[in-house]
Amino acid sequence: MGSAFKLRRRFVKGALVLATAVGIAACEPIALGGGPSINTTAPVPVALLVPKTSEAAGDATLAQSLENAARLAIADLQGVQIDMRVYDTAGDVQTAQNAARQAVEDGAKIILGPVRSAPTNAVGLAMAGTGINVLSFSNNPSIAGGNVFVLGATFQNTADRLVEFATRNGKNSYVTVHAENVAGEAGRDAIINAVNANGAVNSGAVSYQFSQQGAIQAVNEVRDLVEDTAADALFLTADASGALPFLAELMPEAGITAEKVQYMGLTRWDATPQTLALKGVQEGWFALPDPALTSQFNSRYTDAFGGKPHAISGLAYDGVAAIGALVAEGRSNALTTDALTQGAGFQGVNGIFRLRADGTNERGLAVATVRDKQVVILDPAPRSFAGTGF
């Protein structure tokens, strides 16, 4: 296990998360507000809540990228006018709640944002009696429901896509490896749900302390569980900034090779060139949005604003695109819960998506592998929800 020391500097302290934070909600938003009546022939008032003056590193850049993406979407709308006003949450719960109330006083008919769980939960509670729906950039399903929808890609969506593909390709027994933190346990639960839903076997889970030593100490336990259960799939919840570099290097060294078990990842393995070079991800499977559509958006964003968009800025585009598509139908109830949860879904910059009645979402994802340190698509992302198995 000598390679562990080479990897030590890659392990980043903090929660193991996807693009947006998975947090514990103080309480769930209540009341299914439904939504307001709008005049579709006039500009539709939309509020965008972003952390412009947040003290958290990178939040100012994130806020600007979200705003840029939303404005790009507005420019793409045909026959629909959006009056978007931007409000600063400062990354703070109370500030976000006050901003939402001010937005409604200013006439907003729907809210895009905030980014993270706690401010989103506060905004949802403040809007619960107003009939105003909230399209958050979070990916945390625990805050979804009632008048709050999360636009971020969820663990469950990713797990469902990968397990469906894996069982279709003969993988029937799954071992899960996860950190002992909120995100790791949420990922584990999503995998277990997906395995059960696809009629496969959950062969057990190995947890580890979210630390360098914790990840290292878990390797032998993972090996023993895979061998004892004859599992043919090994599902990792870790990401490139957490335990993935350790696990994906040390487990093959311990004899858990790709020839014996199919490696699978709940997070994006194409995050960095260094991640693509890891032993354990070679021939492993992970999910990602439609690469061609993502590339188009990135190019258009760069042409319009210079620089690269933030990893989750496409969610702001998607929110505006969904609003625009509904308003274009000319219905006064375009922003109600019933309209937002239409089964056909919407076309976003990263592919198709739809909002569910429970406030979560489903996104069309591709399944990819890593071959010779390059991403290779095994199963393309669906372009519509008809016949996709969603």
C-alpha positions as CSV (number, residue, x, y, z in Angstrom):
1,M,0.0,0.0,0.0
2,G,2.9,2.3,-0.6
3,S,0.9,4.4,-3.1
4,A,-1.3,5.6,-0.3
5,F,1.4,8.1,0.7
6,K,1.6,9.5,-2.8
7,L,-2.2,10.1,-2.7
8,R,-2.3,11.7,0.7
9,R,-2.3,15.3,-0.5
10,R,-5.3,14.7,-2.8
11,F,-7.6,13.9,0.1
12,V,-9.7,17.1,0.8
13,K,-11.2,17.6,4.2
14,G,-15.0,18.2,4.4
15,A,-18.2,16.5,3.4
16,L,-18.3,14.1,0.5
17,V,-20.7,15.7,-1.9
18,L,-21.8,16.1,-5.5
19,A,-21.8,19.5,-7.2
20,T,-24.1,21.0,-4.6
21,A,-24.1,20.3,-0.9
22,V,-26.1,17.4,0.5
23,G,-27.1,18.7,4.0
24,I,-29.6,18.0,6.7
25,A,-32.7,20.0,6.5
26,A,-34.0,21.7,9.6
27,C,-37.5,20.8,8.5
28,E,-39.4,20.2,5.3
29,P,-41.3,23.0,3.4
30,I,-44.9,22.5,3.9
31,A,-48.1,22.9,1.8
32,L,-48.5,22.1,-1.8
33,G,-49.0,25.7,-3.0
34,G,-49.8,24.8,-6.6
35,G,-48.7,28.0,-8.2
36,P,-49.9,31.4,-9.3
37,S,-51.9,32.5,-12.3
38,I,-49.8,34.4,-14.9
39,N,-50.4,36.5,-18.0
40,T,-48.4,34.7,-20.6
41,T,-48.5,37.6,-23.1
42,A,-46.6,39.9,-20.7
43,P,-43.1,39.5,-19.3
44,V,-43.1,36.8,-16.6
45,P,-41.5,37.9,-13.3
46,V,-38.8,35.4,-12.2
47,A,-36.6,35.8,-9.2
48,L,-33.0,34.4,-9.2
49,L,-31.5,33.9,-5.7
50,V,-27.7,33.5,-5.8
51,P,-24.9,33.9,-3.1
52,K,-23.3,37.0,-4.6
53,T,-21.7,38.3,-1.4
54,S,-21.2,34.9,0.3
55,E,-17.9,34.6,2.2
56,A,-17.5,31.0,1.1
57,A,-14.7,30.4,-1.4
58,G,-15.9,30.4,-5.0
59,D,-19.5,31.5,-4.2
60,A,-19.2,34.9,-6.0
61,T,-18.0,33.2,-9.1
62,L,-20.7,30.6,-8.8
63,A,-23.4,33.3,-8.4
64,Q,-22.2,35.1,-11.6
65,S,-22.0,31.9,-13.6
66,L,-25.6,31.0,-12.6
67,E,-26.8,34.4,-13.6
68,N,-25.0,34.3,-16.9
69,A,-26.5,30.9,-17.7
70,A,-30.0,32.1,-16.8
71,R,-29.5,35.1,-19.1
72,L,-28.3,32.9,-21.9
73,A,-31.5,30.8,-21.6
74,I,-33.6,33.9,-21.6
75,A,-31.9,35.0,-24.9
76,D,-32.7,31.6,-26.4
77,L,-36.4,31.8,-25.7
78,Q,-38.7,32.4,-28.6
79,G,-42.0,34.2,-28.1
80,V,-41.6,34.3,-24.4
81,Q,-40.5,37.3,-22.3
82,I,-38.9,36.8,-18.9
83,D,-38.4,39.6,-16.4
84,M,-35.6,38.2,-14.3
85,R,-34.5,40.0,-11.2
86,V,-31.4,38.9,-9.2
87,Y,-31.4,38.8,-5.4
88,D,-28.4,38.2,-3.2
89,T,-28.7,35.5,-0.5
90,A,-25.1,36.0,0.8
91,G,-25.2,32.2,1.3
92,D,-27.1,32.9,4.5
93,V,-30.4,31.4,5.6
94,Q,-32.1,34.6,6.9
95,T,-30.8,36.7,4.0
96,A,-32.1,34.2,1.5
97,Q,-35.5,34.1,3.2
98,N,-35.7,37.9,3.2
99,A,-34.7,38.0,-0.4
100,A,-37.4,35.6,-1.3
101,R,-40.0,37.7,0.5
102,Q,-38.8,40.8,-1.2
103,A,-38.9,39.1,-4.6
104,V,-42.6,38.2,-4.1
105,E,-43.4,41.7,-3.0
106,D,-41.7,42.8,-6.3
107,G,-44.0,40.5,-8.2
108,A,-42.1,37.3,-8.7
109,K,-44.2,34.4,-9.8
110,I,-41.5,31.7,-9.3
111,I,-38.1,31.5,-7.7
112,L,-34.9,30.0,-9.1
113,G,-32.4,29.1,-6.4
114,P,-31.0,29.2,-3.8
115,V,-27.9,27.0,-4.2
116,R,-27.6,25.1,-0.9
117,S,-29.9,23.1,1.3
118,A,-30.4,25.3,4.4
119,P,-31.2,28.6,2.5
120,T,-33.5,26.6,0.2
121,N,-35.4,25.1,3.1
122,A,-35.8,28.6,4.6
123,V,-37.1,30.0,1.3
124,G,-39.5,27.1,0.8
125,L,-40.9,27.7,4.3
126,A,-41.3,31.4,3.6
127,M,-43.1,30.7,0.3
128,A,-45.3,27.9,1.6
129,G,-48.4,30.0,2.0
130,T,-47.9,32.1,-1.1
131,G,-48.4,29.6,-3.9
132,I,-44.9,30.4,-5.2
133,N,-42.8,27.4,-6.3
134,V,-39.1,27.2,-5.7
135,L,-36.7,25.6,-8.2
136,S,-33.5,25.1,-6.1
137,F,-30.0,24.4,-7.5
138,S,-29.5,21.9,-4.6
139,N,-29.4,18.1,-5.2
140,N,-30.6,17.3,-1.7
141,P,-33.9,15.3,-1.8
142,S,-34.5,15.8,1.9
143,I,-35.5,19.4,1.3
144,A,-37.6,18.6,-1.7
145,G,-41.4,18.4,-1.6
146,G,-44.4,20.7,-1.3
147,N,-43.4,24.0,-3.1
148,V,-39.7,23.1,-3.4
149,F,-38.1,21.3,-6.3
150,V,-34.4,20.4,-6.6
151,L,-32.8,20.8,-10.0
152,G,-29.4,19.2,-9.1
153,A,-28.6,15.7,-10.1
154,T,-29.5,13.4,-7.3
155,F,-27.8,10.3,-6.0
156,Q,-31.0,8.3,-6.6
157,N,-31.2,9.3,-10.2
158,T,-27.6,8.3,-10.8
159,A,-27.9,5.0,-8.9
160,D,-31.1,4.1,-10.7
161,R,-29.4,4.6,-14.1
162,L,-26.3,2.7,-13.3
163,V,-27.9,-0.3,-11.6
164,E,-30.5,-0.6,-14.4
165,F,-27.6,-0.7,-17.0
166,A,-25.6,-3.1,-14.8
167,T,-28.3,-5.6,-14.2
168,R,-29.2,-5.5,-17.9
169,N,-25.6,-6.5,-18.5
170,G,-25.5,-9.4,-16.1
171,K,-24.5,-7.8,-12.8
172,N,-26.7,-9.1,-10.0
173,S,-24.8,-8.9,-6.7
174,Y,-23.7,-5.5,-5.3
175,V,-21.3,-4.4,-2.6
176,T,-21.3,-0.7,-1.6
177,V,-18.4,1.3,-0.2
178,H,-19.3,4.6,1.5
179,A,-18.0,7.2,3.9
180,E,-19.5,7.6,7.4
181,N,-21.0,11.0,6.7
182,V,-24.3,12.4,5.4
183,A,-23.4,12.2,1.8
184,G,-21.9,8.7,2.0
185,E,-24.9,7.3,3.8
186,A,-27.3,9.0,1.4
187,G,-25.4,7.5,-1.5
188,R,-25.5,4.0,0.1
189,D,-29.3,4.3,0.6
190,A,-29.7,5.4,-3.0
191,I,-27.7,2.4,-4.2
192,I,-29.7,0.0,-2.0
193,N,-33.0,1.4,-3.3
194,A,-31.8,1.0,-6.9
195,V,-30.6,-2.6,-6.4
196,N,-33.9,-3.6,-4.8
197,A,-35.9,-1.9,-7.5
198,N,-34.0,-3.8,-10.2
199,G,-34.5,-7.2,-8.5
200,A,-30.8,-7.6,-7.8
201,V,-29.0,-8.6,-4.6
202,N,-27.5,-6.2,-2.0
203,S,-24.5,-8.2,-0.8
204,G,-23.5,-5.7,2.0
205,A,-21.8,-2.4,2.5
206,V,-18.5,-1.3,4.0
207,S,-18.3,2.0,5.7
208,Y,-15.2,4.0,6.5
209,Q,-14.3,7.1,8.6
210,F,-14.0,10.1,6.3
211,S,-10.3,10.3,6.7
212,Q,-7.2,9.1,4.9
213,Q,-6.6,6.3,7.5
214,G,-10.3,5.4,7.5
215,A,-10.3,4.8,3.7
216,I,-7.0,2.8,3.9
217,Q,-8.3,0.6,6.7
218,A,-11.5,-0.3,4.8
219,V,-9.7,-1.9,1.8
220,N,-9.2,-5.3,3.3
221,E,-12.7,-5.4,4.6
222,V,-14.0,-4.6,1.1
223,R,-11.9,-7.4,-0.4
224,D,-13.1,-9.9,2.1
225,L,-16.8,-9.0,1.6
226,V,-16.5,-9.2,-2.2
227,E,-14.8,-12.6,-2.0
228,D,-17.2,-14.0,0.7
229,T,-20.3,-12.9,-1.2
230,A,-19.0,-13.5,-4.8
231,A,-20.3,-10.1,-5.6
232,D,-19.9,-9.1,-9.3
233,A,-20.4,-5.3,-8.8
234,L,-18.6,-2.9,-6.4
235,F,-20.3,0.5,-6.1
236,L,-18.3,3.4,-4.7
237,T,-19.9,6.6,-3.4
238,A,-16.6,8.6,-3.1
239,D,-15.6,11.5,-5.3
240,A,-12.3,12.7,-6.6
241,S,-11.8,15.2,-3.8
242,G,-12.5,12.6,-1.2
243,A,-11.6,8.9,-0.8
244,L,-11.8,7.9,-4.5
245,P,-8.1,8.3,-5.3
246,F,-7.2,6.1,-2.3
247,L,-9.8,3.4,-2.9
248,A,-9.3,3.2,-6.7
249,E,-5.5,2.7,-6.3
250,L,-5.4,0.5,-3.2
251,M,-8.2,-1.9,-3.9
252,P,-6.7,-3.2,-7.1
253,E,-3.4,-3.6,-5.2
254,A,-5.3,-5.7,-2.6
255,G,-6.5,-8.1,-5.3
256,I,-9.9,-6.5,-6.0
257,T,-9.3,-6.3,-9.7
258,A,-11.6,-5.3,-12.6
259,E,-11.4,-8.9,-13.8
260,K,-13.1,-10.1,-10.6
261,V,-15.6,-7.4,-10.0
262,Q,-17.2,-4.5,-11.9
263,Y,-16.3,-1.2,-10.4
264,M,-19.1,1.5,-10.4
265,G,-19.1,5.1,-9.2
266,L,-21.9,7.3,-7.9
267,T,-19.9,10.4,-8.7
268,R,-18.3,11.9,-11.9
269,W,-15.0,10.1,-12.7
270,D,-14.1,12.5,-15.4
271,A,-13.6,15.3,-13.0
272,T,-9.8,15.5,-13.6
273,P,-7.2,13.9,-15.7
274,Q,-5.7,12.5,-12.5
275,T,-8.9,10.7,-11.7
276,L,-9.0,9.1,-15.1
277,A,-5.6,7.7,-14.6
278,L,-6.5,5.8,-11.4
279,K,-6.2,2.0,-11.6
280,G,-9.6,1.2,-10.1
281,V,-11.6,3.4,-12.5
282,Q,-10.2,1.7,-15.7
283,E,-13.2,-0.2,-17.3
284,G,-15.3,1.0,-14.4
285,W,-18.8,2.5,-15.0
286,F,-20.1,5.9,-14.0
287,A,-22.9,8.2,-15.3
288,L,-22.8,11.7,-16.8
289,P,-25.0,14.1,-18.7
290,D,-25.1,13.9,-22.5
291,P,-21.5,14.9,-23.4
292,A,-22.4,16.4,-26.7
293,L,-25.0,18.7,-25.3
294,T,-22.8,19.7,-22.3
295,S,-20.0,20.5,-24.8
296,Q,-22.3,22.7,-26.8
297,F,-23.4,24.6,-23.7
298,N,-19.8,25.1,-22.5
299,S,-18.8,26.5,-25.9
300,R,-21.8,28.8,-26.1
301,Y,-21.2,30.1,-22.6
302,T,-17.5,30.8,-23.3
303,D,-18.4,32.6,-26.5
304,A,-20.9,34.8,-24.7
305,F,-19.1,35.5,-21.4
306,G,-15.6,34.3,-21.7
307,G,-14.2,31.6,-19.4
308,K,-15.8,28.3,-18.5
309,P,-19.2,28.0,-16.8
310,H,-19.3,26.6,-13.3
311,A,-20.1,22.9,-13.1
312,I,-23.7,23.5,-11.9
313,S,-24.5,26.7,-13.9
314,G,-26.4,24.7,-16.4
315,L,-29.1,24.2,-13.7
316,A,-30.0,27.9,-14.0
317,Y,-30.4,27.5,-17.8
318,D,-32.6,24.5,-17.2
319,G,-34.8,26.3,-14.8
320,V,-35.4,29.2,-17.2
321,A,-35.8,26.7,-20.1
322,A,-38.6,24.9,-18.2
323,I,-40.3,28.1,-17.3
324,G,-40.1,29.3,-20.9
325,A,-41.4,26.0,-22.3
326,L,-44.5,26.1,-20.1
327,V,-45.2,29.8,-20.6
328,A,-44.9,29.3,-24.4
329,E,-48.0,27.1,-24.2
330,G,-50.0,30.2,-23.3
331,R,-51.6,28.8,-20.2
332,S,-52.2,31.0,-17.1
333,N,-51.4,28.0,-14.9
334,A,-48.0,27.5,-16.5
335,L,-46.1,27.8,-13.2
336,T,-48.3,25.6,-11.1
337,T,-47.1,22.3,-9.6
338,D,-49.2,20.3,-12.1
339,A,-47.5,22.1,-15.0
340,L,-44.0,21.8,-13.6
341,T,-44.4,18.1,-13.1
342,Q,-45.6,17.3,-16.6
343,G,-44.5,13.8,-17.6
344,A,-42.9,14.7,-20.9
345,G,-40.3,16.8,-19.0
346,F,-38.0,19.5,-20.6
347,Q,-34.9,19.8,-22.7
348,G,-32.0,21.2,-20.7
349,V,-28.5,22.1,-21.7
350,N,-27.2,18.8,-20.4
351,G,-30.1,16.7,-21.7
352,I,-33.7,15.8,-20.8
353,F,-35.0,16.3,-17.3
354,R,-38.3,16.3,-15.5
355,L,-39.6,17.3,-12.1
356,R,-41.4,14.8,-9.9
357,A,-44.3,15.4,-7.6
358,D,-42.1,14.7,-4.6
359,G,-39.8,17.6,-5.5
360,T,-37.0,15.5,-6.9
361,N,-36.0,15.2,-10.5
362,E,-35.1,12.6,-13.1
363,R,-32.4,13.3,-15.7
364,G,-31.4,11.5,-18.8
365,L,-27.9,10.3,-18.2
366,A,-25.3,8.4,-20.3
367,V,-23.3,5.5,-18.9
368,A,-19.6,5.7,-19.5
369,T,-16.4,3.8,-18.8
370,V,-12.8,4.8,-18.5
371,R,-10.5,3.1,-21.1
372,D,-6.9,4.0,-21.4
373,K,-7.5,7.1,-19.3
374,Q,-10.2,8.3,-21.7
375,V,-14.0,8.5,-21.3
376,V,-15.9,6.1,-23.6
377,I,-19.7,6.2,-23.7
378,L,-21.3,2.7,-23.3
379,D,-24.9,3.7,-23.3
380,P,-26.0,7.1,-24.7
381,A,-28.2,9.4,-22.7
382,P,-31.9,9.1,-23.8
383,R,-33.3,12.1,-25.7
384,S,-36.9,11.6,-24.5
385,F,-38.6,9.9,-21.6
386,A,-40.7,7.7,-23.8
387,G,-39.5,4.1,-23.4
388,T,-36.4,5.0,-21.3
389,G,-37.5,3.1,-18.3
390,F,-37.8,6.1,-16.1
